[in-house]
């Protein structure tokens, strides 16, 4: 069935499974999963143990895999994060879909996960195809405006195997031309392979990239914090307050 969404908003069940009443169990589960991962237990079996213990549905378990990492991963990622304010005059390599979909989701009221490593991640899923939504242009405008404010250049990478990447690139070039932003936008087969090895700062919340890159900037979180006051943030970062059940 074709994707006919015009927004990247919440799933119908999200209000219940990520709402205030669900948070204590989610935070406790995040604490336990992080403990297991930090002791080299396999992720799949650890997730099943924790998910079963707290009676989590599939979408909650998916959220945990996005939000939770080991203490070692958390410390490594946070040590390599750099603030936007230190990058004036530099060029940031942007993990295009990763950054864009999180801001689109925030603008459309989707659940945004505040994760243990400090990154913010969405619950959207593209399944190999990208569809432009009502929030795409506003999201791009917010990113471009924040980068311009800090006088930071950008080189965007889009996954060429993802359907409609070429159309998105054309749309982004039109947006950048209309605003005077000098964006470089490149279609590549595997942006992750490039970004993991990059010497330049990388804008992404992809865990595999953050575990390998030299420097990364929390661009999606910075944009949402600065400009999307109404964003729905599901806080799984503050596990020290988790209520054990």
C-alpha positions in Angstrom: 0.0 0.0 0.0 1.5 3.4 -0.9 2.5 5.8 1.9 -0.1 8.6 1.9 0.9 10.3 5.1 1.0 14.1 5.1 2.6 14.3 8.6 5.2 12.3 10.5 3.1 12.4 13.7 2.5 9.9 16.5 1.2 6.4 16.1 -2.4 6.0 17.5 -1.2 4.1 20.5 1.7 6.4 21.4 -0.3 8.6 23.8 -0.9 5.5 26.0 2.4 3.6 25.7 4.7 6.7 26.0 2.4 8.8 28.3 3.0 9.8 31.9 1.6 6.6 33.3 3.9 4.4 31.2 7.1 6.4 31.9 8.1 4.8 35.2 8.1 1.3 33.8 9.9 2.5 30.6 12.6 4.2 32.6 13.1 1.2 34.9 13.3 -1.0 31.8 15.8 1.4 30.3 17.9 1.2 33.4 17.9 -2.6 33.5 18.7 -2.9 29.8 21.6 -0.5 30.0 22.9 -2.5 33.0 22.8 -5.8 31.0 24.4 -4.2 27.9 27.2 -2.8 30.0 28.0 -6.3 31.1 28.2 -7.6 27.5 24.9 -9.5 27.5 23.5 -9.9 23.9 21.1 -7.1 23.0 18.3 -9.3 21.6 18.1 -11.6 24.6 18.5 -8.7 27.1 15.7 -6.8 25.4 13.4 -9.9 25.6 14.2 -10.4 29.3 13.6 -6.7 30.2 10.6 -6.4 27.8 8.9 -9.4 29.3 9.7 -8.3 32.9 7.9 -5.0 32.4 5.3 -6.3 30.0 6.3 -3.9 27.2 4.6 -4.0 23.8 6.6 -4.2 20.6 6.8 -0.4 20.0 8.0 0.2 23.5 10.7 -2.4 23.0 11.7 -0.6 19.8 12.0 2.6 21.7 14.3 1.0 24.2 16.7 -0.2 21.4 16.9 3.4 20.2 17.2 5.1 23.5 19.5 2.7 25.5 23.2 2.0 25.3 25.8 0.7 27.7 27.7 3.0 30.1 30.8 2.6 28.0 29.0 3.7 24.8 27.4 6.6 26.6 30.7 7.8 27.9 32.4 7.5 24.5 29.6 9.3 22.7 29.4 12.1 25.1 33.2 12.6 25.2 33.2 13.1 21.4 30.2 15.4 21.2 31.0 19.1 20.3 28.6 22.1 20.7 27.5 24.1 17.7 29.0 27.2 19.2 32.5 25.8 18.6 32.1 25.1 14.9 31.9 28.6 13.5 33.5 28.7 10.0 33.6 24.9 9.7 31.5 22.5 7.6 29.3 19.8 9.3 28.5 16.5 7.5 24.8 15.9 7.9 23.2 12.5 8.1 20.3 13.8 6.1 17.4 11.4 6.8 18.5 10.9 10.4 18.4 14.6 11.2 15.4 15.6 9.0 12.9 12.9 10.1 13.5 13.7 13.8 12.7 17.4 13.3 9.7 16.6 11.1 8.4 14.2 13.8 8.9 16.9 16.5 7.0 19.5 14.4 4.1 17.1 13.8 3.7 16.0 17.5 5.5 12.7 17.2 7.2 11.1 20.2 10.8 12.2 20.5 13.0 10.0 22.6 15.5 11.7 24.9 18.1 9.0 24.9 20.8 7.9 27.4 23.7 9.2 25.3 22.1 12.7 25.1 20.9 12.3 21.5 17.2 12.8 20.6 15.7 10.2 18.3 12.3 9.8 16.7 10.0 6.7 16.3 9.4 7.2 12.6 10.2 4.5 10.1 10.8 4.9 6.4 11.0 1.2 5.2 13.2 2.1 2.3 11.1 4.9 0.9 10.9 8.6 1.9 7.8 10.7 1.5 7.9 14.5 1.8 5.4 15.7 4.4 4.0 19.0 5.4 6.8 19.6 8.0 9.6 18.9 5.5 10.1 22.5 4.4 9.8 24.0 7.9 12.2 21.4 9.2 14.8 22.3 6.6 14.3 26.0 7.3 15.0 25.5 11.0 18.1 23.5 10.3 19.4 26.0 7.8 18.6 28.9 10.0 20.4 27.5 13.0 23.5 26.6 10.9 23.5 30.1 9.3 23.2 31.7 12.8 26.4 29.9 13.8 28.0 30.5 10.4 28.4 26.8 9.8 28.5 25.2 6.4 26.8 21.9 5.6 27.4 18.9 3.4 24.3 16.6 3.4 24.4 12.9 2.6 21.2 11.1 1.5 20.9 7.4 1.0 20.6 6.8 -2.7 18.9 3.3 -2.2 16.0 5.1 -0.4 13.2 5.8 -2.8 12.6 9.5 -3.6 16.1 10.5 -2.5 16.7 12.3 -5.8 13.4 14.2 -5.5 14.3 15.2 -1.9 17.7 16.4 -3.1 16.1 18.6 -5.7 13.7 20.0 -3.2 16.5 20.8 -0.7 18.5 22.5 -3.4 15.5 24.7 -4.2 15.1 25.6 -0.5 18.8 26.4 -0.1 18.9 28.5 -3.3 15.8 30.5 -2.2 17.4 31.3 1.2 20.9 31.9 0.0 22.3 28.9 1.9 25.2 27.1 0.1 24.3 23.5 0.8 26.1 20.6 -0.7 23.8 17.6 -1.0 25.1 14.3 -2.1 23.4 11.0 -2.9 25.6 8.0 -1.7 24.9 4.3 -1.4 26.0 4.2 2.3 26.3 7.5 4.2 27.1 5.6 7.4 30.4 4.3 6.0 31.5 7.8 5.1 30.3 9.4 8.3 31.9 6.9 10.7 35.4 7.7 9.3 34.9 11.4 8.8 37.4 13.9 10.3 34.9 16.7 10.1 32.1 17.0 12.7 29.1 14.8 11.9 25.4 15.7 12.6 23.7 12.4 13.4 22.0 10.4 16.1 22.8 7.0 14.5 24.3 4.9 17.2 26.8 3.1 14.8 28.1 6.5 13.6 28.4 7.9 17.1 30.4 4.9 18.3 33.0 5.5 15.6 33.2 9.1 14.4 35.8 11.6 15.8 33.4 14.4 16.5 29.6 14.7 16.4 27.1 17.5 16.9 23.6 17.0 18.4 21.9 19.0 15.6 18.4 17.6 15.8 18.3 18.1 19.5 19.6 21.7 19.1 17.0 22.6 16.5 14.1 21.1 18.5 15.2 22.7 21.8 15.6 26.1 20.2 12.6 26.2 17.9 10.0 23.5 18.8 8.8 24.4 22.2 5.7 22.2 21.9 7.7 19.1 21.0 6.7 15.9 22.8 9.9 14.6 24.6 9.8 11.1 26.1 12.6 11.4 28.6 14.5 8.1 28.9 17.7 9.9 29.6 17.0 10.5 33.2 17.2 6.9 34.4 18.6 7.9 37.8 14.9 8.6 38.7 13.6 5.3 37.3 11.1 3.6 39.6 12.1 -0.1 40.0 9.1 -2.4 39.9 
